[in-house]
Amino acid sequence: MSKTQLIILWIGIFIFVLMGIFPPAERSFRGEFYVGYEFILNSANISFSRLFVQWVIVAAITGGLIYSLKVDPELILKIRCFILSRGYDPDGTRNLYEKKLKSEREKRKNQQANVPPENSDK
């Protein structure tokens, strides 16, 4: 697992736990029905179905990002380049990410070219 994948995993775990600490709660006040988020020790009626749906969504997004980064390690840089290419770039940050993306591709090509072929004699 790469460093970026590990960071995304821990962010997903953090969001998962945060949703458990502040779950969706249902409350009626003066005959009106309210749905909101409350601290788990203060909430009387936790909406477990909504909490479960939220957890499934976070797990799916986290798993999808981790898998996508396994397939395409340049994904984060590509996203940054795409976002920066859409807007105003006064400090030239877009060029920095594009150069970084190109240098990462060159590194990967060089690493693949320098890897000795496996012995098929065994």
CNS distance restraints for C-alpha pairs under 8 A (distance, minus, plus):
assign (resid   1 and name CA) (resid   5 and name CA) 6.12 0.50 0.50
assign (resid   1 and name CA) (resid   6 and name CA) 6.54 0.50 0.50
assign (resid   1 and name CA) (resid  70 and name CA) 7.95 0.50 0.50
assign (resid   2 and name CA) (resid   6 and name CA) 6.25 0.50 0.50
assign (resid   3 and name CA) (resid   7 and name CA) 6.23 0.50 0.50
assign (resid   4 and name CA) (resid   8 and name CA) 6.27 0.50 0.50
assign (resid   4 and name CA) (resid  69 and name CA) 7.93 0.50 0.50
assign (resid   5 and name CA) (resid   9 and name CA) 6.14 0.50 0.50
assign (resid   5 and name CA) (resid  65 and name CA) 7.80 0.50 0.50
assign (resid   5 and name CA) (resid  66 and name CA) 5.27 0.50 0.50
assign (resid   5 and name CA) (resid  69 and name CA) 6.69 0.50 0.50
assign (resid   5 and name CA) (resid  70 and name CA) 7.89 0.50 0.50
assign (resid   6 and name CA) (resid  10 and name CA) 6.28 0.50 0.50
assign (resid   7 and name CA) (resid  11 and name CA) 6.19 0.50 0.50
assign (resid   8 and name CA) (resid  12 and name CA) 6.12 0.50 0.50
assign (resid   8 and name CA) (resid  62 and name CA) 6.72 0.50 0.50
assign (resid   8 and name CA) (resid  65 and name CA) 7.50 0.50 0.50
assign (resid   8 and name CA) (resid  66 and name CA) 6.94 0.50 0.50
assign (resid   9 and name CA) (resid  13 and name CA) 6.25 0.50 0.50
assign (resid   9 and name CA) (resid  62 and name CA) 6.44 0.50 0.50
assign (resid   9 and name CA) (resid  63 and name CA) 7.97 0.50 0.50
assign (resid   9 and name CA) (resid  66 and name CA) 7.27 0.50 0.50
assign (resid  10 and name CA) (resid  14 and name CA) 6.03 0.50 0.50
assign (resid  11 and name CA) (resid  15 and name CA) 6.21 0.50 0.50
assign (resid  12 and name CA) (resid  16 and name CA) 6.05 0.50 0.50
assign (resid  12 and name CA) (resid  58 and name CA) 6.58 0.50 0.50
assign (resid  12 and name CA) (resid  59 and name CA) 7.12 0.50 0.50
assign (resid  12 and name CA) (resid  62 and name CA) 5.70 0.50 0.50
assign (resid  13 and name CA) (resid  17 and name CA) 6.16 0.50 0.50
assign (resid  14 and name CA) (resid  18 and name CA) 6.07 0.50 0.50
assign (resid  15 and name CA) (resid  19 and name CA) 6.13 0.50 0.50
assign (resid  15 and name CA) (resid  58 and name CA) 7.58 0.50 0.50
assign (resid  16 and name CA) (resid  20 and name CA) 6.51 0.50 0.50
assign (resid  16 and name CA) (resid  55 and name CA) 6.21 0.50 0.50
assign (resid  16 and name CA) (resid  58 and name CA) 6.84 0.50 0.50
assign (resid  17 and name CA) (resid  21 and name CA) 6.28 0.50 0.50
assign (resid  18 and name CA) (resid  22 and name CA) 6.15 0.50 0.50
assign (resid  19 and name CA) (resid  23 and name CA) 5.41 0.50 0.50
assign (resid  19 and name CA) (resid  51 and name CA) 7.38 0.50 0.50
assign (resid  19 and name CA) (resid  54 and name CA) 7.85 0.50 0.50
assign (resid  19 and name CA) (resid  55 and name CA) 7.72 0.50 0.50
assign (resid  20 and name CA) (resid  40 and name CA) 7.45 0.50 0.50
assign (resid  20 and name CA) (resid  51 and name CA) 7.61 0.50 0.50
assign (resid  21 and name CA) (resid  39 and name CA) 5.99 0.50 0.50
assign (resid  21 and name CA) (resid  40 and name CA) 5.38 0.50 0.50
assign (resid  22 and name CA) (resid  37 and name CA) 5.72 0.50 0.50
assign (resid  22 and name CA) (resid  38 and name CA) 5.15 0.50 0.50
assign (resid  22 and name CA) (resid  39 and name CA) 4.63 0.50 0.50
assign (resid  22 and name CA) (resid  40 and name CA) 5.62 0.50 0.50
assign (resid  23 and name CA) (resid  37 and name CA) 5.55 0.50 0.50
assign (resid  23 and name CA) (resid  38 and name CA) 6.15 0.50 0.50
assign (resid  23 and name CA) (resid  39 and name CA) 6.97 0.50 0.50
assign (resid  23 and name CA) (resid  40 and name CA) 6.36 0.50 0.50
assign (resid  23 and name CA) (resid  46 and name CA) 6.53 0.50 0.50
assign (resid  23 and name CA) (resid  47 and name CA) 7.41 0.50 0.50
assign (resid  23 and name CA) (resid  51 and name CA) 6.22 0.50 0.50
assign (resid  24 and name CA) (resid  35 and name CA) 6.87 0.50 0.50
assign (resid  24 and name CA) (resid  36 and name CA) 5.49 0.50 0.50
assign (resid  24 and name CA) (resid  37 and name CA) 4.45 0.50 0.50
assign (resid  24 and name CA) (resid  38 and name CA) 6.64 0.50 0.50
assign (resid  24 and name CA) (resid  46 and name CA) 5.99 0.50 0.50
assign (resid  24 and name CA) (resid  47 and name CA) 5.56 0.50 0.50
assign (resid  24 and name CA) (resid  48 and name CA) 7.76 0.50 0.50
assign (resid  24 and name CA) (resid  50 and name CA) 6.72 0.50 0.50
assign (resid  24 and name CA) (resid  51 and name CA) 6.33 0.50 0.50
assign (resid  25 and name CA) (resid  35 and name CA) 5.74 0.50 0.50
assign (resid  25 and name CA) (resid  36 and name CA) 5.49 0.50 0.50
assign (resid  25 and name CA) (resid  37 and name CA) 5.63 0.50 0.50
assign (resid  25 and name CA) (resid  38 and name CA) 6.33 0.50 0.50
assign (resid  25 and name CA) (resid  43 and name CA) 6.19 0.50 0.50
assign (resid  25 and name CA) (resid  44 and name CA) 7.28 0.50 0.50
assign (resid  25 and name CA) (resid  45 and name CA) 5.47 0.50 0.50
assign (resid  25 and name CA) (resid  46 and name CA) 4.36 0.50 0.50
assign (resid  25 and name CA) (resid  47 and name CA) 5.27 0.50 0.50
assign (resid  26 and name CA) (resid  33 and name CA) 7.26 0.50 0.50
assign (resid  26 and name CA) (resid  34 and name CA) 5.83 0.50 0.50
assign (resid  26 and name CA) (resid  35 and name CA) 4.63 0.50 0.50
assign (resid  26 and name CA) (resid  36 and name CA) 6.65 0.50 0.50
assign (resid  26 and name CA) (resid  44 and name CA) 7.80 0.50 0.50
assign (resid  26 and name CA) (resid  45 and name CA) 5.44 0.50 0.50
assign (resid  26 and name CA) (resid  46 and name CA) 6.34 0.50 0.50
assign (resid  26 and name CA) (resid  47 and name CA) 6.39 0.50 0.50
assign (resid  27 and name CA) (resid  33 and name CA) 5.92 0.50 0.50
assign (resid  27 and name CA) (resid  34 and name CA) 5.18 0.50 0.50
assign (resid  27 and name CA) (resid  35 and name CA) 6.35 0.50 0.50
assign (resid  27 and name CA) (resid  44 and name CA) 7.60 0.50 0.50
assign (resid  27 and name CA) (resid  45 and name CA) 6.76 0.50 0.50
assign (resid  28 and name CA) (resid  32 and name CA) 5.31 0.50 0.50
assign (resid  28 and name CA) (resid  33 and name CA) 4.33 0.50 0.50
assign (resid  28 and name CA) (resid  34 and name CA) 5.81 0.50 0.50
assign (resid  29 and name CA) (resid  33 and name CA) 6.49 0.50 0.50
assign (resid  29 and name CA) (resid  34 and name CA) 7.43 0.50 0.50
assign (resid  38 and name CA) (resid  42 and name CA) 6.54 0.50 0.50
assign (resid  38 and name CA) (resid  43 and name CA) 5.66 0.50 0.50
assign (resid  39 and name CA) (resid  43 and name CA) 6.18 0.50 0.50
assign (resid  47 and name CA) (resid  51 and name CA) 6.32 0.50 0.50
assign (resid  48 and name CA) (resid  52 and name CA) 5.94 0.50 0.50
assign (resid  49 and name CA) (resid  53 and name CA) 6.29 0.50 0.50
assign (resid  50 and name CA) (resid  54 and name CA) 6.20 0.50 0.50
assign (resid  51 and name CA) (resid  55 and name CA) 6.20 0.50 0.50
assign (resid  52 and name CA) (resid  56 and name CA) 6.19 0.50 0.50
assign (resid  53 and name CA) (resid  57 and name CA) 6.24 0.50 0.50
assign (resid  54 and name CA) (resid  58 and name CA) 6.26 0.50 0.50
assign (resid  55 and name CA) (resid  59 and name CA) 6.07 0.50 0.50
assign (resid  56 and name CA) (resid  60 and name CA) 6.06 0.50 0.50
assign (resid  57 and name CA) (resid  61 and name CA) 6.16 0.50 0.50
assign (resid  58 and name CA) (resid  62 and name CA) 5.98 0.50 0.50
assign (resid  59 and name CA) (resid  63 and name CA) 5.91 0.50 0.50
assign (resid  60 and name CA) (resid  64 and name CA) 5.90 0.50 0.50
assign (resid  61 and name CA) (resid  65 and name CA) 6.12 0.50 0.50
assign (resid  62 and name CA) (resid  66 and name CA) 6.20 0.50 0.50
assign (resid  63 and name CA) (resid  67 and name CA) 6.08 0.50 0.50
assign (resid  64 and name CA) (resid  68 and name CA) 5.96 0.50 0.50
assign (resid  65 and name CA) (resid  69 and name CA) 6.11 0.50 0.50
assign (resid  66 and name CA) (resid  70 and name CA) 6.35 0.50 0.50
assign (resid  67 and name CA) (resid  71 and name CA) 6.37 0.50 0.50
assign (resid  68 and name CA) (resid  72 and name CA) 5.90 0.50 0.50
assign (resid  68 and name CA) (resid  73 and name CA) 7.73 0.50 0.50
assign (resid  68 and name CA) (resid  75 and name CA) 7.42 0.50 0.50
assign (resid  69 and name CA) (resid  73 and name CA) 4.72 0.50 0.50
assign (resid  69 and name CA) (resid  74 and name CA) 7.30 0.50 0.50
assign (resid  69 and name CA) (resid  75 and name CA) 6.14 0.50 0.50
assign (resid  69 and name CA) (resid  76 and name CA) 7.89 0.50 0.50
assign (resid  74 and name CA) (resid  78 and name CA) 6.15 0.50 0.50
assign (resid  74 and name CA) (resid 101 and name CA) 7.09 0.50 0.50
assign (resid  74 and name CA) (resid 104 and name CA) 7.79 0.50 0.50
assign (resid  75 and name CA) (resid  79 and name CA) 6.15 0.50 0.50
assign (resid  76 and name CA) (resid  80 and name CA) 6.28 0.50 0.50
assign (resid  77 and name CA) (resid  81 and name CA) 6.13 0.50 0.50
assign (resid  77 and name CA) (resid  97 and name CA) 6.58 0.50 0.50
assign (resid  77 and name CA) (resid  98 and name CA) 7.93 0.50 0.50
assign (resid  77 and name CA) (resid 100 and name CA) 7.83 0.50 0.50
assign (resid  77 and name CA) (resid 101 and name CA) 6.17 0.50 0.50
assign (resid  78 and name CA) (resid  82 and name CA) 6.06 0.50 0.50
assign (resid  78 and name CA) (resid 101 and name CA) 7.41 0.50 0.50
assign (resid  79 and name CA) (resid  83 and name CA) 6.13 0.50 0.50
assign (resid  80 and name CA) (resid  84 and name CA) 6.03 0.50 0.50
assign (resid  80 and name CA) (resid  97 and name CA) 7.07 0.50 0.50
assign (resid  81 and name CA) (resid  85 and name CA) 5.92 0.50 0.50
assign (resid  81 and name CA) (resid  94 and name CA) 6.11 0.50 0.50
assign (resid  81 and name CA) (resid  97 and name CA) 6.04 0.50 0.50
assign (resid  81 and name CA) (resid  98 and name CA) 6.31 0.50 0.50
assign (resid  82 and name CA) (resid  86 and name CA) 6.54 0.50 0.50
assign (resid  83 and name CA) (resid  87 and name CA) 7.13 0.50 0.50
assign (resid  84 and name CA) (resid  88 and name CA) 7.54 0.50 0.50
assign (resid  84 and name CA) (resid  89 and name CA) 6.92 0.50 0.50
assign (resid  84 and name CA) (resid  93 and name CA) 7.62 0.50 0.50
assign (resid  84 and name CA) (resid  94 and name CA) 5.50 0.50 0.50
assign (resid  85 and name CA) (resid  89 and name CA) 7.89 0.50 0.50
assign (resid  85 and name CA) (resid  94 and name CA) 6.57 0.50 0.50
assign (resid  89 and name CA) (resid  93 and name CA) 6.57 0.50 0.50
assign (resid  89 and name CA) (resid  94 and name CA) 6.71 0.50 0.50
assign (resid  92 and name CA) (resid  96 and name CA) 6.94 0.50 0.50
assign (resid  93 and name CA) (resid  97 and name CA) 6.55 0.50 0.50
assign (resid  94 and name CA) (resid  98 and name CA) 6.26 0.50 0.50
assign (resid  95 and name CA) (resid  99 and name CA) 6.04 0.50 0.50
assign (resid  96 and name CA) (resid 100 and name CA) 6.13 0.50 0.50
assign (resid  97 and name CA) (resid 101 and name CA) 6.03 0.50 0.50
assign (resid  98 and name CA) (resid 102 and name CA) 6.23 0.50 0.50
assign (resid  99 and name CA) (resid 103 and name CA) 6.09 0.50 0.50
assign (resid 100 and name CA) (resid 104 and name CA) 6.10 0.50 0.50
assign (resid 101 and name CA) (resid 105 and name CA) 6.33 0.50 0.50
assign (resid 102 and name CA) (resid 106 and name CA) 6.27 0.50 0.50
assign (resid 103 and name CA) (resid 107 and name CA) 6.15 0.50 0.50
assign (resid 104 and name CA) (resid 108 and name CA) 6.24 0.50 0.50
assign (resid 105 and name CA) (resid 109 and name CA) 6.21 0.50 0.50
assign (resid 106 and name CA) (resid 110 and name CA) 6.12 0.50 0.50
assign (resid 107 and name CA) (resid 111 and name CA) 6.09 0.50 0.50
assign (resid 108 and name CA) (resid 112 and name CA) 6.12 0.50 0.50
assign (resid 109 and name CA) (resid 113 and name CA) 6.08 0.50 0.50
assign (resid 110 and name CA) (resid 114 and name CA) 6.10 0.50 0.50
assign (resid 111 and name CA) (resid 115 and name CA) 6.26 0.50 0.50
